């Protein structure tokens, strides 16, 4: 679990860290669309330059991004190889054997797909490494606000998200404690065949469920005692402020977007 | 002193057909500004009583009046404005993602505008000595610190009554002492009425008045000195004795006759010195 980099937060003091989380979420989303817009070497170079710029600005060492890619490496290799071997005819044909078809287009396309994977994973790693989970939750809640018009209970969802995030470490601790307690009573976790392993999870899952129910009960009582009636009629302590640096990132982004649209092969 | 809480013939059953109610015809008053301890063994109905006072459990029969407002389903939120509650488990009542968020939770519910909220949250955190921890997450705090944050949440909304529902029972001795000192200090500064529900006998010994509850019935009501003078009776109710009472029992067994009335640790010390210097 400890070398799983995706979804972890790295506290550093950089421009990227101080950006508004709403801004970062929106940028990451638009960035993914941007990646799929690029379709020739020039536009790819542009977008790679933009990504490297963002990574340098975050002061996070490249090693973390490479670690972020590692768990997805098999998926990338699988997709790239598939693309390489079974692409439709086009351009110069290098190898043709049965239904395997290595062509010039296939080669270029699989190269592009490889770069796309890399860029998207790097950018989403950058998002989670530079933003606290809590800020991501607040940012998401704030971005969901327009959904109120279609009767989505945004405030309730935001409250649920924030409580869920707050209880993740607490429940992890609890799970560890239960595992150790059951081990001390002779339960073997993660050993034996698939069926035996699944069975050994029961003495972990059932107490964890029960304790979650107890926690929920206690928490709802405490919330009620502190005057919580519903999530709509509340004021907000935690607010997000859009600053000048957020505007600047968008100016840069729009410039890159325009350049890519201009160089793109339509 | 005026009564801030009046309880008349309160009866509560968890199930309608329960032959033995969790609370059976309980009546008592709480004076404004006093420290009232409610003691009793596990399952005697202490927590049920605390939750009934705040309207968290709808009681079957009886009447509860808080600060002149009678508790009914319509007035329950008004009553909760007057009462701050701290529960037993520090983890399960921590709603906010960070210390500051948790202290602000009660204020958010009252729709206090943010400009007013920020100074109040800061003042409350400073009061309980948690100002340096404002952006810490609950998983990085100790049990005692979490309970102090809970107390800061109460300070921020400034209620008239503070109910401690076994708030110190999951803390270590140091955390417990800190917490009680803090409550004492707050009470002196803000004229709070404190109701502490506990089976920690030393906590009860610091109260102005003690109610003893057994099997849902109120069995005794007096100042701590009177209550703790009835040593054997307390043990029969499943309660522990304060340290000085235990010491007296041990002395009696060795043929030394200490005074029958209850004494605090310093009074006991004084008596020991005197009896030794007389011989």
HADDOCK unambig.tbl for C-alpha pairs under 7 A between the chains (distance, minus, plus):
assign (segid A and resid 162 and name CA) (segid B and resid 97 and name CA) 6.72 0.50 0.50
assign (segid A and resid 163 and name CA) (segid B and resid 95 and name CA) 6.64 0.50 0.50
assign (segid A and resid 166 and name CA) (segid B and resid 97 and name CA) 5.17 0.50 0.50
assign (segid A and resid 169 and name CA) (segid B and resid 139 and name CA) 6.38 0.50 0.50
assign (segid A and resid 170 and name CA) (segid B and resid 139 and name CA) 6.40 0.50 0.50
assign (segid A and resid 215 and name CA) (segid B and resid 92 and name CA) 5.54 0.50 0.50
assign (segid A and resid 218 and name CA) (segid B and resid 92 and name CA) 5.86 0.50 0.50
assign (segid A and resid 218 and name CA) (segid B and resid 93 and name CA) 6.68 0.50 0.50
assign (segid A and resid 219 and name CA) (segid B and resid 92 and name CA) 5.25 0.50 0.50
assign (segid A and resid 219 and name CA) (segid B and resid 93 and name CA) 5.09 0.50 0.50
assign (segid A and resid 222 and name CA) (segid B and resid 93 and name CA) 5.41 0.50 0.50
assign (segid A and resid 225 and name CA) (segid B and resid 80 and name CA) 6.49 0.50 0.50
assign (segid A and resid 225 and name CA) (segid B and resid 85 and name CA) 6.52 0.50 0.50
assign (segid A and resid 226 and name CA) (segid B and resid 106 and name CA) 5.32 0.50 0.50
assign (segid A and resid 227 and name CA) (segid B and resid 77 and name CA) 6.99 0.50 0.50
assign (segid A and resid 227 and name CA) (segid B and resid 80 and name CA) 6.68 0.50 0.50
assign (segid A and resid 227 and name CA) (segid B and resid 106 and name CA) 6.12 0.50 0.50
assign (segid A and resid 227 and name CA) (segid B and resid 109 and name CA) 5.81 0.50 0.50
assign (segid A and resid 228 and name CA) (segid B and resid 109 and name CA) 5.37 0.50 0.50
assign (segid A and resid 233 and name CA) (segid B and resid 111 and name CA) 6.89 0.50 0.50
assign (segid A and resid 234 and name CA) (segid B and resid 108 and name CA) 5.14 0.50 0.50
assign (segid A and resid 234 and name CA) (segid B and resid 109 and name CA) 4.96 0.50 0.50
assign (segid A and resid 234 and name CA) (segid B and resid 110 and name CA) 6.71 0.50 0.50
assign (segid A and resid 234 and name CA) (segid B and resid 111 and name CA) 4.94 0.50 0.50
assign (segid A and resid 235 and name CA) (segid B and resid 108 and name CA) 4.65 0.50 0.50
assign (segid A and resid 235 and name CA) (segid B and resid 109 and name CA) 6.83 0.50 0.50
assign (segid A and resid 235 and name CA) (segid B and resid 111 and name CA) 4.60 0.50 0.50
assign (segid A and resid 235 and name CA) (segid B and resid 112 and name CA) 6.24 0.50 0.50
assign (segid A and resid 235 and name CA) (segid B and resid 113 and name CA) 6.27 0.50 0.50
assign (segid A and resid 236 and name CA) (segid B and resid 108 and name CA) 5.95 0.50 0.50
assign (segid A and resid 236 and name CA) (segid B and resid 114 and name CA) 6.58 0.50 0.50
assign (segid A and resid 237 and name CA) (segid B and resid 101 and name CA) 6.88 0.50 0.50
assign (segid A and resid 237 and name CA) (segid B and resid 104 and name CA) 6.41 0.50 0.50
assign (segid A and resid 237 and name CA) (segid B and resid 108 and name CA) 6.77 0.50 0.50
assign (segid A and resid 237 and name CA) (segid B and resid 114 and name CA) 5.82 0.50 0.50
